[in-house]
Amino acid sequence: MTHTIAYRAAILDSLGDPAELGLENSYRYFEDGMMVVENGRISALGHAPEIMKGLKSGTKIHHYEDALITPGFIDTHIHYPQTGMIASYGDQLLDWLENYTFPAEQKFADPAHAEQVSEIFLNELMRNGTTTALVFGTVHPQSVDAFFSSAEKRNLRMIAGKVLMDRNAPATLTDTPESGYRDSKALIERWHGKGRLHYAVTPRFAPTSSPEQLATAGQLLREYDGLYMHTHLSENRNEIEWVKALFPEQNGYLDVYDHHNLLGQRSVFAHGVHLCDEECHRLAETDSAIAFCPTSNLFLGSGLFNLPQAEQHKIKVGLGTDVGAGTSFSMLQTINEAYKVMQLQGKKLHPFKSFYLATLGGARALQLEQQVGTLEPGSEADFVVLDYNATPLMSYRMQQAKSLEERLFVLMTLGDDRAVKATFAMGETVYNRD
């Protein structure tokens, strides 16, 4: 039996990167729009009066006034085990890992703890309008089992993986090249491609994996089709120096991963704050992607990501909240901080570019643009309803807004989880504020 629902509101999605298409050609907008969802997929999109002519009689219509429908947000880098340590005071990257991250992650040896945090984490994503994420687990296979079980129940398109870490970490958090390979293989065979789930081979970062372990990560990528590779790159200057000391035979941080065959079109590198042009060229050449994580880069004092440099090299870029170093699950707050990162470099981040990065840009970084990231008919109905009157201040400010781009800018500057009225995955409500 066909299950059809129509949604009426202002509707916006991205058609491509404004850096390539120009602002005017980069988006599609319907002031009085309608989107029709049939059996979990979008079947029609356009101006409400036109779409309504073709609606089957009896089709239920949800009308959202003073609201904007956009594709669900896509978070290209986040750590679910760090949910309970968000907002931890006072350290930069390497000390922060030692003092906060590793103690928090040790608790995930307990499957019940992993299950509890998975539920809290996914509730937060849904409350913030994020429908797809690329997610770090811990070194424990049970952390990934718990996460995928929770995501599968909600029918979410999620990507995750077990951390590979065989050195420079507490003994309770290390595996070996052999056990990491074996555990990853079992998880891949259990979860990869099941429903809307995908597996990511996940070495934490170069300093915590031996060359032998990085080689086994490359081996997994060769053995299975469609796997992701998810790690960190050039986040902090001390980290970069440490990598040089650990891998003196390699020509820089990116080359460590390149040497072990970890670059490619499903490889996502978090941060990339301190990249040279040669590294940017190599990322683009291999169709690898960067997750731009502004809230965590500011919070840990790591530096300012150079988005214009990435654009110049035509590198795929998505946005990452990077919770728990990131300070919010909200993609609206993340683009608020991204705007400031650009301002500090004397550059602008236009609202259309911001929403591109949070939706289609993330989908492209994850090679998922055929499935999610737009509202194109045929794609999966993952979308979010944003409330223009979420707070008294936002409501008052919106009364002064004279254009779509101004309304978007208010949303991304003043908006947070309160602005999310409802979140849908495959056409089903996964969060309803009211």
Summary of the structure (lengths in Angstrom):
residues: 434
radius of gyration: 21.0
end to end distance: 28.8
largest distance: 69.3
contacts: 1612
relative contact order: 0.16
helix: 43%
strand: 24%
